[in-house]
């Protein structure tokens, strides 16, 4: 639940802020969705390198490693879903709807 809340919360907040700015600037709003998807890209390397360098053990370490992996999985799923929906929007609906999951 924590991973989903922080990932989707980040996506929503970034999308909302860019959406407001783009709305008043006359920039297409679909770019706000793309920037929201990009904002989810986080590197698990810093957290994992700290765990390896200091040989940490405990509840936080047991939670941190799976959360880093789940965070990346949610980021990939959201990003590619957004990109496929935006691509369908830009192409004027020429893309078949069944192509989005593929």
ROTOR-649762 format. One record per residue: residue number from 0; x, y, z of N, C-alpha, C, CB in turn; residue in one letter. Coordinates in Angstrom, 2 decimals, decimal comma, always signed. Glycine has a CB too. Layout:
N
ATOM  NUM  X  Y  Z  X  Y  Z  X  Y  Z  X  Y  Z  A $
...
REM end
This chain:
102
ATOM  0  +0,82  -1,19  +0,00  +0,00  +0,00  +0,00  +0,87  +1,26  +0,00  -0,94  +0,00  +1,21  X $
ATOM  1  +1,97  +1,22  +0,74  +2,85  +2,39  +0,80  +3,45  +2,69  -0,56  +3,96  +2,18  +1,84  X $
ATOM  2  +3,88  +1,66  -1,24  +4,48  +1,85  -2,56  +3,47  +2,42  -3,55  +5,04  +0,53  -3,09  X $
ATOM  3  +2,27  +1,86  -3,56  +1,25  +2,37  -4,48  +0,87  +3,81  -4,14  +0,02  +1,48  -4,44  X $
ATOM  4  +0,73  +4,10  -2,86  +0,33  +5,44  -2,46  +1,38  +6,47  -2,84  +0,07  +5,49  -0,96  X $
ATOM  5  +2,65  +6,18  -2,57  +3,68  +7,16  -2,89  +3,92  +7,25  -4,39  +4,97  +6,82  -2,17  X $
ATOM  6  +3,82  +6,16  -5,12  +4,02  +6,20  -6,56  +2,89  +6,93  -7,27  +4,16  +4,79  -7,12  X $
ATOM  7  +1,67  +6,52  -6,98  +0,53  +7,15  -7,65  +0,31  +8,57  -7,14  -0,73  +6,33  -7,44  X $
ATOM  8  +0,67  +8,84  -5,88  +0,60  +10,20  -5,35  +1,58  +11,12  -6,05  +0,87  +10,20  -3,86  X $
ATOM  9  +2,79  +10,63  -6,29  +3,78  +11,41  -7,03  +3,30  +11,68  -8,44  +5,12  +10,68  -7,07  X $
ATOM  10  +2,77  +10,66  -9,09  +2,26  +10,82  -10,45  +1,16  +11,87  -10,48  +1,73  +9,48  -10,98  X $
ATOM  11  +0,21  +11,79  -9,55  -0,92  +12,72  -9,53  -0,47  +14,15  -9,24  -1,95  +12,27  -8,50  X $
ATOM  12  +0,43  +14,32  -8,28  +0,88  +15,66  -7,92  +1,65  +16,32  -9,06  +1,76  +15,60  -6,67  X $
ATOM  13  +2,59  +15,60  -9,65  +3,37  +16,16  -10,76  +2,47  +16,45  -11,95  +4,51  +15,20  -11,18  X $
ATOM  14  +1,55  +15,53  -12,25  +0,63  +15,73  -13,36  -0,25  +16,95  -13,11  -0,22  +14,48  -13,57  X $
ATOM  15  -0,72  +17,12  -11,90  -1,59  +18,24  -11,56  -0,85  +19,57  -11,69  -2,14  +18,08  -10,14  X $
ATOM  16  +0,35  +19,65  -11,14  +1,12  +20,90  -11,19  +1,45  +21,26  -12,64  +2,42  +20,78  -10,37  X $
ATOM  17  +1,98  +20,30  -13,40  +2,29  +20,58  -14,80  +1,02  +20,87  -15,59  +3,06  +19,41  -15,42  X $
ATOM  18  -0,07  +20,18  -15,26  -1,33  +20,42  -15,96  -1,81  +21,85  -15,78  -2,39  +19,45  -15,47  X $
ATOM  19  -1,70  +22,37  -14,56  -2,11  +23,76  -14,30  -1,21  +24,73  -15,07  -2,06  +24,06  -12,79  X $
ATOM  20  +0,09  +24,50  -15,00  +1,03  +25,39  -15,71  +0,80  +25,31  -17,21  +2,49  +25,01  -15,37  X $
ATOM  21  +0,66  +24,11  -17,73  +0,47  +23,96  -19,18  -0,87  +24,53  -19,64  +0,57  +22,49  -19,58  X $
ATOM  22  -1,88  +24,42  -18,81  -3,20  +24,95  -19,18  -3,13  +26,47  -19,39  -4,24  +24,62  -18,08  X $
ATOM  23  -2,47  +27,15  -18,48  -2,36  +28,60  -18,60  -1,32  +29,03  -19,62  -2,04  +29,19  -17,25  X $
ATOM  24  -0,40  +28,14  -19,98  +0,63  +28,47  -20,97  +0,22  +28,11  -22,39  +1,91  +27,76  -20,63  X $
ATOM  25  -0,87  +27,39  -22,55  -1,31  +26,97  -23,87  -0,56  +25,77  -24,42  -1,18  +28,10  -24,81  X $
ATOM  26  +0,08  +25,03  -23,56  +0,82  +23,82  -23,95  -0,13  +22,65  -23,85  +2,10  +23,59  -23,05  X $
ATOM  27  -0,05  +21,68  -24,77  -0,96  +20,53  -24,73  -0,90  +19,81  -23,38  -0,63  +19,54  -25,85  X $
ATOM  28  -2,08  +19,50  -22,83  -2,16  +18,91  -21,50  -1,64  +17,48  -21,42  -3,58  +18,94  -21,03  X $
ATOM  29  -1,60  +16,78  -22,56  -1,10  +15,40  -22,49  +0,36  +15,35  -22,06  -1,27  +14,72  -23,84  X $
ATOM  30  +1,10  +16,45  -22,24  +2,49  +16,47  -21,79  +2,58  +16,41  -20,26  +3,20  +17,73  -22,31  X $
ATOM  31  +1,56  +16,91  -19,56  +1,55  +16,81  -18,10  +1,48  +15,35  -17,66  +0,36  +17,60  -17,52  X $
ATOM  32  +0,73  +14,53  -18,40  +0,66  +13,11  -18,08  +2,02  +12,44  -18,30  -0,41  +12,41  -18,94  X $
ATOM  33  +2,69  +12,83  -19,38  +4,01  +12,25  -19,67  +5,00  +12,64  -18,58  +4,52  +12,71  -21,04  X $
ATOM  34  +5,00  +13,91  -18,16  +5,91  +14,33  -17,11  +5,59  +13,64  -15,78  +5,86  +15,84  -16,93  X $
ATOM  35  +4,31  +13,39  -15,52  +3,94  +12,64  -14,33  +4,50  +11,23  -14,36  +2,43  +12,60  -14,20  X $
ATOM  36  +4,45  +10,60  -15,55  +5,02  +9,26  -15,69  +6,52  +9,25  -15,55  +4,65  +8,68  -17,02  X $
ATOM  37  +7,18  +10,29  -16,06  +8,64  +10,38  -15,94  +9,05  +10,59  -14,48  +9,18  +11,53  -16,81  X $
ATOM  38  +8,23  +11,30  -13,72  +8,56  +11,58  -12,32  +8,64  +10,32  -11,48  +7,54  +12,53  -11,73  X $
ATOM  39  +8,05  +9,24  -11,94  +8,08  +7,99  -11,18  +9,41  +7,25  -11,30  +6,97  +7,08  -11,63  X $
ATOM  40  +10,23  +7,65  -12,24  +11,50  +6,94  -12,46  +12,45  +7,24  -11,31  +12,13  +7,36  -13,82  X $
ATOM  41  +12,67  +6,26  -10,49  +13,62  +6,38  -9,38  +14,64  +5,26  -9,48  +12,89  +6,35  -7,99  X $
ATOM  42  +15,84  +5,57  -9,07  +16,90  +4,56  -9,11  +17,00  +3,91  -7,73  +18,26  +5,19  -9,53  X $
ATOM  43  +16,92  +2,58  -7,68  +17,06  +1,91  -6,38  +18,51  +1,79  -5,93  +16,44  +0,53  -6,45  X $
ATOM  44  +19,46  +2,17  -6,79  +20,87  +1,98  -6,48  +21,33  +2,70  -5,21  +21,70  +2,45  -7,63  X $
ATOM  45  +20,93  +3,96  -4,97  +21,42  +4,60  -3,73  +21,01  +3,86  -2,46  +20,92  +6,03  -3,67  X $
ATOM  46  +19,76  +3,46  -2,37  +19,30  +2,76  -1,17  +20,01  +1,41  -1,05  +17,78  +2,56  -1,21  X $
ATOM  47  +20,13  +0,70  -2,15  +20,77  -0,62  -2,09  +22,26  -0,52  -1,81  +20,54  -1,38  -3,40  X $
ATOM  48  +22,92  +0,54  -2,29  +24,36  +0,68  -2,02  +24,60  +0,99  -0,55  +24,97  +1,79  -2,90  X $
ATOM  49  +23,70  +1,74  +0,08  +23,84  +2,00  +1,52  +23,68  +0,71  +2,31  +22,79  +3,05  +1,99  X $
ATOM  50  +22,71  -0,11  +1,90  +22,50  -1,40  +2,56  +23,76  -2,27  +2,43  +21,27  -2,14  +1,97  X $
ATOM  51  +24,34  -2,30  +1,23  +25,53  -3,13  +1,02  +26,76  -2,56  +1,72  +25,81  -3,26  -0,48  X $
ATOM  52  +26,94  -1,24  +1,68  +28,14  -0,65  +2,27  +28,18  -0,79  +3,79  +28,22  +0,82  +1,90  X $
ATOM  53  +27,04  -0,57  +4,42  +27,01  -0,60  +5,88  +26,53  -1,93  +6,45  +26,14  +0,50  +6,38  X $
ATOM  54  +26,26  -2,89  +5,58  +25,82  -4,24  +5,99  +24,68  -4,15  +7,01  +27,01  -5,03  +6,60  X $
ATOM  55  +23,68  -3,38  +6,64  +22,55  -3,19  +7,54  +21,67  -4,42  +7,59  +21,74  -1,97  +7,12  X $
ATOM  56  +21,05  -4,61  +8,72  +20,10  -5,70  +8,91  +18,97  -5,15  +9,76  +20,78  -6,96  +9,59  X $
ATOM  57  +17,80  -5,71  +9,58  +16,68  -5,28  +10,39  +15,41  -5,12  +9,57  +17,00  -3,99  +11,09  X $
ATOM  58  +14,40  -4,60  +10,24  +13,08  -4,48  +9,62  +13,07  -3,47  +8,48  +12,06  -4,08  +10,66  X $
ATOM  59  +13,78  -2,37  +8,64  +13,81  -1,36  +7,58  +14,48  -1,92  +6,33  +14,54  -0,08  +8,06  X $
ATOM  60  +15,57  -2,63  +6,51  +16,27  -3,22  +5,38  +15,41  -4,27  +4,68  +17,58  -3,85  +5,85  X $
ATOM  61  +14,71  -5,07  +5,47  +13,83  -6,08  +4,88  +12,69  -5,44  +4,09  +13,26  -6,98  +5,97  X $
ATOM  62  +12,29  -4,26  +4,48  +11,20  -3,56  +3,80  +11,71  -2,76  +2,61  +10,48  -2,65  +4,77  X $
ATOM  63  +12,90  -2,20  +2,73  +13,44  -1,29  +1,72  +13,68  -1,96  +0,38  +14,72  -0,69  +2,22  X $
ATOM  64  +14,28  -3,12  +0,38  +14,64  -3,78  -0,88  +13,40  -4,17  -1,69  +15,49  -5,03  -0,60  X $
ATOM  65  +12,39  -4,82  -1,12  +11,19  -5,11  -1,91  +10,45  -3,84  -2,35  +10,25  -5,99  -1,12  X $
ATOM  66  +10,46  -2,80  -1,52  +9,79  -1,56  -1,90  +10,47  -0,90  -3,09  +9,74  -0,59  -0,72  X $
ATOM  67  +11,79  -0,98  -3,15  +12,52  -0,41  -4,29  +12,13  -1,14  -5,57  +14,04  -0,50  -4,06  X $
ATOM  68  +12,03  -2,45  -5,50  +11,64  -3,23  -6,69  +10,19  -2,95  -7,08  +11,85  -4,73  -6,44  X $
ATOM  69  +9,29  -2,93  -6,11  +7,89  -2,65  -6,40  +7,68  -1,24  -6,94  +7,04  -2,85  -5,15  X $
ATOM  70  +8,43  -0,29  -6,43  +8,34  +1,08  -6,89  +8,71  +1,16  -8,38  +9,26  +1,99  -6,06  X $
ATOM  71  +9,75  +0,46  -8,76  +10,15  +0,45  -10,18  +9,10  -0,24  -11,04  +11,50  -0,24  -10,35  X $
ATOM  72  +8,50  -1,31  -10,54  +7,46  -2,00  -11,32  +6,24  -1,12  -11,53  +7,05  -3,30  -10,61  X $
ATOM  73  +5,83  -0,40  -10,50  +4,69  +0,52  -10,62  +5,05  +1,63  -11,59  +4,29  +1,10  -9,23  X $
ATOM  74  +6,27  +2,15  -11,49  +6,72  +3,21  -12,39  +6,69  +2,79  -13,85  +8,11  +3,65  -12,03  X $
ATOM  75  +7,15  +1,60  -14,12  +7,15  +1,09  -15,50  +5,72  +0,91  -16,00  +7,91  -0,25  -15,59  X $
ATOM  76  +4,86  +0,34  -15,17  +3,47  +0,11  -15,59  +2,75  +1,43  -15,86  +2,71  -0,68  -14,51  X $
ATOM  77  +2,91  +2,40  -14,98  +2,25  +3,70  -15,17  +2,82  +4,42  -16,39  +2,40  +4,58  -13,91  X $
ATOM  78  +4,14  +4,44  -16,51  +4,77  +5,16  -17,62  +4,33  +4,61  -18,97  +6,28  +5,08  -17,51  X $
ATOM  79  +4,39  +3,30  -19,14  +4,04  +2,74  -20,45  +2,54  +2,82  -20,72  +4,50  +1,30  -20,53  X $
ATOM  80  +1,72  +2,77  -19,69  +0,29  +2,98  -19,89  +0,02  +4,40  -20,35  -0,50  +2,68  -18,60  X $
ATOM  81  +0,65  +5,37  -19,70  +0,48  +6,77  -20,10  +0,98  +7,00  -21,52  +1,23  +7,70  -19,12  X $
ATOM  82  +2,14  +6,47  -21,84  +2,70  +6,65  -23,19  +1,78  +6,05  -24,24  +4,10  +6,02  -23,28  X $
ATOM  83  +1,22  +4,88  -23,98  +0,35  +4,26  -24,97  -0,96  +5,03  -25,14  +0,06  +2,81  -24,58  X $
ATOM  84  -1,52  +5,54  -24,04  -2,76  +6,32  -24,15  -2,49  +7,64  -24,86  -3,37  +6,58  -22,75  X $
ATOM  85  -1,38  +8,28  -24,55  -1,04  +9,54  -25,22  -0,77  +9,29  -26,71  +0,20  +10,20  -24,56  X $
ATOM  86  -0,10  +8,21  -27,03  +0,16  +7,89  -28,43  -1,14  +7,68  -29,19  +1,05  +6,64  -28,55  X $
ATOM  87  -2,09  +7,04  -28,55  -3,40  +6,86  -29,19  -4,10  +8,19  -29,38  -4,28  +5,91  -28,35  X $
ATOM  88  -3,97  +9,08  -28,40  -4,58  +10,41  -28,49  -3,94  +11,23  -29,62  -4,46  +11,15  -27,15  X $
ATOM  89  -2,63  +11,19  -29,69  -1,92  +11,98  -30,70  -2,19  +11,45  -32,10  -0,41  +11,97  -30,42  X $
ATOM  90  -2,30  +10,14  -32,22  -2,51  +9,55  -33,55  -3,95  +9,73  -34,03  -2,15  +8,08  -33,53  X $
ATOM  91  -4,77  +10,39  -33,24  -6,15  +10,66  -33,66  -7,05  +9,45  -33,58  -6,16  +11,18  -35,05  X $
ATOM  92  -6,72  +8,50  -32,74  -7,57  +7,32  -32,59  -7,33  +6,27  -33,66  -9,01  +7,72  -32,60  X $
ATOM  93  -6,29  +6,47  -34,48  -6,01  +5,49  -35,53  -5,48  +4,18  -34,95  -5,01  +6,07  -36,52  X $
ATOM  94  -4,90  +4,26  -33,75  -4,40  +3,05  -33,12  -5,58  +2,28  -32,52  -3,35  +3,40  -32,02  X $
ATOM  95  -5,61  +1,01  -32,74  -6,67  +0,16  -32,19  -6,55  +0,09  -30,68  -6,62  -1,26  -32,80  X $
ATOM  96  -7,67  +0,07  -30,01  -7,67  +0,08  -28,55  -7,03  -1,18  -27,97  -9,09  +0,21  -28,04  X $
ATOM  97  -7,09  -2,31  -28,69  -6,48  -3,52  -28,17  -4,95  -3,48  -28,24  -7,00  -4,72  -28,93  X $
ATOM  98  -4,39  -2,50  -28,93  -2,94  -2,39  -29,02  -2,34  -1,79  -27,74  -2,54  -1,53  -30,22  X $
ATOM  99  -3,15  -1,09  -26,92  -2,62  -0,45  -25,73  -2,03  -1,48  -24,76  -3,71  +0,36  -25,05  X $
ATOM  100  -2,71  -2,57  -24,43  -2,06  -3,53  -23,52  -0,84  -4,22  -24,12  -3,05  -4,59  -23,11  X $
ATOM  101  -0,78  -4,32  -25,41  +0,37  -4,96  -26,05  +1,55  -4,07  -25,97  +0,08  -5,32  -27,49  X $
REM end
